[in-house]
């Protein structure tokens, strides 16, 4: 019996659903139809023999099998893309853009447009990862330009502004009355935004407890959509499906962001990319 095979294109669609917050936004980011993205998910589900993504109201939810597949998909794609660059001697006019999961759906399209304006016809690739790993990838040359949370990496890079943060929960959710702790949902440690959420509440004398965490943002959104807790999320674009800003908790100051370019990267591309991130963050912080 032939061994099952996980399709690379389908895995890329799966990670886009997680990174962009749904099928529609994933299709836009990948320049595909929504039905094509859905077909990719069904192909993966057929291979695994179980569902990986489920509809939940207007949003989507990753099943336990889906969350496990998502984690493995990121590893597979990272190795695959690096192998392509190394073994196939990909055209030199390729730019790999890295971003944290936080606001990636806002950063990546704008960074892509900025790079293509400077280098028309350039092939653009993406990597979404934790800040520290993005910095490592830039330093070893597998990512050309990355935007990341400054305090989450050992390398400060070039400051590009502050990422606005807003509490999000299901519509109608309200924090419990004191002294009951506020239930939080967050990315597992180490995570700078998780630390910022806990520290902000503590500074205002608000007790809190983490009721759910996940390795990736998609899992945080899935848990928050159950209505069991509140999540501190980047607020530079539309609220994720099924969630809405929650004004009943203390305001959180924006978290500093940095950008870093691979040594030897051409200055025009670097200036365009960094300027684009600065403009986006300045506009959202105004």
ABEGO torsion letter per residue (X at the ends): XBBBBBBAAAAAAAAAAAAAGEAAAAAAAAGBBAAAAAAAAAAAAAAAGBBABBBBEABBBBBAAAAAAAAAAAAAAAAAAAAAAAAAGBBABBBBBBBBABGAAAAAAAAAAAAAAABBGBBBBBBBBBAAAAAAAAAAGABABBBBBAAABABAEBBAEBBBBBBBBBBGBBBBBOABBBBBBBBBOBBAAAAAAAAAAAAAGBBBBBABBBABAAAAAAAAAAGABBBBBBBABBBBBGBBBBAABBBBBBBBBBBBBBBGBBAAAAAAAAAAAAAAAAAAAX
